[in-house]
Amino acid sequence: MKGIDIYEGDNIQDWNAVKNAGIEVVIQKASQGTSHVDKLLNYRYPLIRSAGLKIGFYHFASYNSENPIEEAQHFLDTIAGLESDTVLWLDIEAAEKWGKQTSINYANAFIDYVGNQGHEIGIYTGDSFFHSYLKNNIPDVPLWIASYGRQPNLYPDNASWQYTDQGQLNGIVGNVDLDYFIDNIFIKREDEMEMENIVGFNNQVDKRAAEYLADFLNCPTVDLVATANAINFSKVKNVYFVGGGFFPQLDNAKVIKGPDRYDTCIEVMKNIGKLK
């Protein structure tokens, strides 16, 4: 499907004309570094929505940054209250301005943090940057590859494609980035969730109590210490965390615990009674 990606420097005059030109998706820049906010983000958001276009947001990584968590926090704070139709995007580019290991460390820390906050995250980058720096060094996330004049070999099976930064469209004054997006950019709403319930725990002491609850709910358990980064909690309707330890802060999660293993089991049984 056709899309555009934009920032405050783009001059969009008529969103209906943009839609009538065949555009279905708009990815709007939200933030950069640890403090910058795109000055047109909140102005454009309702206009894009009212035009019936799907919207997503991206964060531009500071070159050679050593503050990925701070930047990720700034990104999420900036878009709080805005609804995204797509995964969130980390824009990391310009290989000549990054050290390889720094870019790998940054991308992984950013992806992990955003994922642990319950959001799906994808990577936007150049074709050469991806293959030289990031390929096989980051988790399996949606990819969006910039390649001008040549189709990247990852498109259309495994990546979306930004194919020009010199696009011309009705409703837009000047050039604009044009994209072909594939379906893996979209997040699923509650009625599209892949899983109704899941029960998580942090240690073997609480595993039995977690299994009691999971048996009642007829759902899987997950050892968060072993597999936390592999679980996309945004695709689960109800998340239950049992016992002690650190749990991701999620809007769809409930923590059930007592002061010790025995009392945790008691609390689980009480909650089972409430769920019946």
C-alpha positions in Angstrom: 0.0 0.0 0.0 1.1 3.6 -0.7 2.3 5.9 2.1 4.3 9.0 2.9 6.5 9.9 5.9 6.7 13.4 7.0 8.2 15.9 9.5 7.8 19.6 10.3 9.7 20.6 7.2 7.1 19.2 4.8 4.4 21.5 3.5 1.1 19.6 3.5 -1.8 21.8 2.3 -4.7 19.4 1.6 -5.0 16.0 3.3 -8.0 15.0 1.3 -6.0 15.6 -1.9 -3.2 13.4 -0.4 -5.7 10.6 0.2 -7.3 11.0 -3.2 -3.8 10.6 -4.7 -3.8 7.0 -3.4 -2.0 7.5 -0.1 -3.3 5.2 2.7 -0.6 5.6 5.5 1.2 8.6 7.0 4.2 8.1 9.3 4.7 11.4 11.2 7.9 12.3 13.0 7.3 12.7 16.7 10.6 13.3 18.4 14.4 13.4 18.1 17.1 13.0 20.7 16.1 13.5 24.3 14.1 16.8 24.0 13.0 17.8 20.5 9.4 17.4 19.6 8.2 17.9 16.0 6.3 21.2 16.1 3.5 20.0 13.8 2.8 16.6 15.4 -0.2 17.6 17.5 -1.5 20.0 14.8 -1.4 17.3 12.1 -2.7 14.4 14.1 -6.4 15.3 14.0 -6.2 16.4 10.4 -4.7 13.0 9.3 -7.3 11.2 11.3 -10.2 13.2 9.9 -9.0 12.6 6.4 -9.4 8.8 7.0 -5.7 8.1 6.7 -3.8 5.6 8.9 -1.1 7.1 11.0 2.1 6.0 12.7 5.0 7.8 14.5 8.8 7.7 14.3 11.7 8.8 16.5 14.9 10.1 14.9 17.9 8.7 16.7 20.6 11.2 17.6 23.8 10.3 15.8 26.2 8.1 17.8 23.9 8.6 20.8 24.7 6.8 24.1 21.3 7.6 25.6 18.9 5.2 23.9 16.7 4.7 27.0 16.3 8.4 27.5 15.4 8.9 23.9 12.9 6.0 24.0 11.3 7.5 27.1 11.1 10.9 25.4 9.5 9.3 22.3 6.8 7.5 24.3 6.1 10.6 26.4 5.7 12.7 23.2 3.1 10.4 21.7 1.2 9.6 24.9 -2.5 10.0 24.2 -2.1 9.6 20.4 -3.4 6.4 18.8 -1.1 4.7 16.3 -2.3 2.4 13.6 1.2 1.1 12.9 4.1 -0.1 15.0 6.2 2.7 16.4 9.4 3.4 14.4 13.0 4.0 15.3 14.7 5.9 12.5 18.4 5.2 12.7 20.5 6.1 9.6 23.6 7.7 8.2 26.2 4.9 8.6 29.1 7.3 8.3 27.9 9.0 11.6 27.6 5.9 13.7 30.1 3.3 15.0 28.8 -0.2 14.2 28.7 -1.4 17.8 27.2 1.8 19.1 24.4 1.6 16.5 23.8 -2.1 17.4 23.7 -1.3 21.2 21.5 1.7 20.7 19.0 -0.1 18.5 18.7 -3.1 20.8 18.3 -0.9 24.0 15.7 1.2 22.3 13.8 -1.8 20.9 13.9 -3.6 24.3 12.7 -0.6 26.2 9.8 0.3 23.9 8.8 -3.4 23.7 8.8 -3.8 27.5 6.4 -0.8 27.8 3.9 -2.8 25.8 4.4 -1.3 22.3 5.4 -2.9 19.0 8.5 -1.3 17.4 10.0 -1.4 14.0 13.2 -0.1 12.4 13.6 2.4 9.6 17.1 2.6 8.0 19.0 2.6 4.8 19.6 -0.6 2.8 23.3 -0.4 3.2 23.2 0.6 6.9 20.9 -2.4 7.6 23.0 -5.0 5.8 26.4 -3.6 7.1 25.4 -2.8 10.7 22.1 -4.2 11.9 21.4 -7.4 10.0 21.5 -10.4 12.4 22.4 -8.1 15.3 18.9 -6.9 16.3 15.6 -8.7 17.1 13.2 -9.8 14.4 11.1 -6.6 14.1 9.2 -5.0 11.2 11.7 -3.3 8.8 11.3 -0.3 6.6 14.2 0.2 4.2 15.2 3.3 2.3 16.6 2.5 -1.2 16.4 5.1 -4.0 16.6 3.8 -7.6 16.8 0.1 -6.6 14.3 -2.2 -4.9 15.8 -3.7 -1.7 15.9 -7.4 -1.8 13.9 -7.5 1.5 10.8 -5.9 -0.2 8.0 -7.0 -0.4 8.2 -10.2 1.7 10.1 -8.9 4.7 10.3 -5.1 4.6 8.5 -2.0 3.6 10.3 0.3 1.1 10.9 4.1 1.0 11.7 4.4 -2.7 12.2 8.2 -3.1 12.7 11.4 -1.2 11.7 13.5 -4.2 8.1 12.5 -4.5 5.4 14.9 -5.8 1.8 14.6 -4.7 -1.4 16.7 -5.0 -2.0 18.5 -1.8 1.7 18.8 -0.9 4.0 21.7 -1.8 7.5 20.5 -2.6 9.0 17.1 -2.4 8.0 14.3 0.0 9.2 10.8 0.9 7.1 8.1 -0.8 6.8 4.5 0.5 5.4 1.1 -0.3 4.2 -0.4 3.0 3.5 -4.1 3.7 0.9 -5.4 6.2 3.3 -6.2 9.0 3.5 -2.5 9.9 0.0 -2.6 11.4 -0.8 -3.3 15.1 -3.8 -5.3 16.1 -6.7 -3.7 18.0 -8.4 -5.5 21.0 -10.8 -7.4 18.8 -7.8 -8.6 16.7 -5.7 -9.8 19.7 -3.8 -13.1 19.1 -4.3 -14.2 22.7 -7.0 -13.7 25.3 -4.9 -14.3 28.5 -1.3 -14.9 29.5 0.3 -15.5 33.0 3.8 -14.4 33.7 6.2 -15.1 36.6 9.8 -14.3 37.4 11.1 -17.3 39.4 10.5 -21.0 40.1 9.1 -20.2 43.5 6.0 -18.6 42.0 5.7 -20.9 39.0 3.2 -23.3 40.6 0.9 -20.4 41.6 1.1 -19.0 38.1 0.2 -22.5 36.7 -2.9 -22.7 38.9 -4.1 -19.4 37.4 -3.1 -20.4 33.9 -5.0 -23.8 34.2 -8.1 -21.9 35.2 -7.8 -19.4 32.4 -6.7 -22.2 29.9 -3.8 -20.1 28.8 0.0 -20.3 28.7 2.5 -19.2 31.3 5.7 -17.4 30.5 9.0 -17.2 32.4 9.7 -13.5 32.1 13.4 -13.8 33.0 13.9 -16.3 30.2 11.7 -14.9 27.5 10.5 -11.3 28.4 11.9 -9.7 25.2 10.2 -12.3 23.0 6.7 -11.6 24.3 4.6 -9.0 22.6 2.2 -8.1 25.3 0.3 -5.6 23.1 -1.2 -8.7 21.4 -2.6 -10.1 24.6 -6.0 -8.9 25.9 -5.3 -9.7 29.6 -1.9 -10.1 31.2 -1.5 -11.5 34.8 1.8 -11.3 36.6 2.2 -13.7 39.6 4.6 -13.3 42.5 7.6 -11.1 43.1 10.2 -9.5 41.0 10.1 -6.8 38.3 7.2 -6.8 35.8 6.7 -4.5 32.8 4.4 -1.6 33.4 1.4 -2.4 31.1 -2.1 -1.0 31.0 -3.5 -4.4 30.4 -1.7 -6.1 33.3 -2.6 -7.1 36.8 -0.1 -8.2 39.5 -1.2 -10.9 41.9 1.2 -11.6 44.9 1.5 -12.1 48.6 4.4 -11.6 51.0 5.6 -15.2 50.5 5.0 -18.2 48.2 2.1 -19.5 50.3 0.3 -16.2 50.4 0.8 -15.7 46.7 -1.0 -19.0 46.1 -3.8 -17.8 48.4 -4.1 -14.5 46.4 -4.2 -16.5 43.2 -7.1 -18.6 44.5 -8.9 -15.5 45.7 -8.6 -14.0 42.2 -9.8 -17.3 40.6 -12.9 -17.1 42.8 -13.5 -13.5 41.5 -13.1 -14.6 37.9 -15.5 -17.5 38.1 
